[in-house]
Amino acid sequence: MKRIIQIVAGVMLAVSFNQAHATPITIGYDTATIDGTLSAGEWDNAAVWSVFSGAYAGSTFYMMNDDDNLYIALLVIDATLTNADNMEVRFDNTNNDTIDVGDDELFMSALGFTDSHFDGTSYGIPDNTDGAGAVQGFGGFNVFEMMHPLASGDPFDFNLSAGDTAGFCLRYFDDGVASSATTNYPVGCSLASNQQSLYVDFVVATAVFEPGTLALLGIGLFGMGLARRKKKV
């Protein structure tokens, strides 16, 4: 419960985008453990959005990446966890404002994780399961965590690298019911699979070296330079 209180307190620092294609935010660089628990410090480097409204106001969405994977988490205000509670994240893979065949979709519920895509008619078409997810409910909150490779090689997955921009649309179904007014982000994120048009833009992060690491790297390069000079002499 203490961890949840710490996370909720962090909502005050959240970045909020209520319209699609506001200035893209570069997400954080770090690695998460996918276990349905927002461990202390685990998501400190993530980009954070305050999402949803009404009874779900104060819910929080997190996103970050390392060299290999995209990590996302949702802390949603919901007093119960049922098999019909689930989160869905749709992606605009190439950030071109259109729904393209192969645009990625991740789906997570207590029943498991699904990696799916848009097939030209509808979302929810399963493909190779690239990634993992976990969910737990406690203290009036449901916590969802998911990871997905940045570049799995699957033609029905996004192919992202550092500096690339893509879009996402987040939906939450409480007991199988979603409302664009209270459980979709951004507001107006379409419920109709062939009318998706609103996204929030994000930029894949690059590794950030700590000052101490950079200093050690500099010393190492300097030492290599001296060694080469001695060899020439």
ABEGO torsion letter per residue (X at the ends): XAAAAAAAAAAAABBBBABBGBBBBBBBBBBBBBAGBBBBGAAAABBBBBBEBEAABGBBBBBBBBAABBBBBBBBBBABBBAABBBBBBBBAAGAGBBBBGBBBBBBBAAEBBBBBBAGABBGBBBBBBEBBBBBBBGGBBBBBBBBBABAGBAABBBBBBGBBBBBBBBBBBGGBBBAAAABOBBGBBABAAABABBBBBBBBBBBBBAAAAAAAAAAAAAAAAAAAAAAX
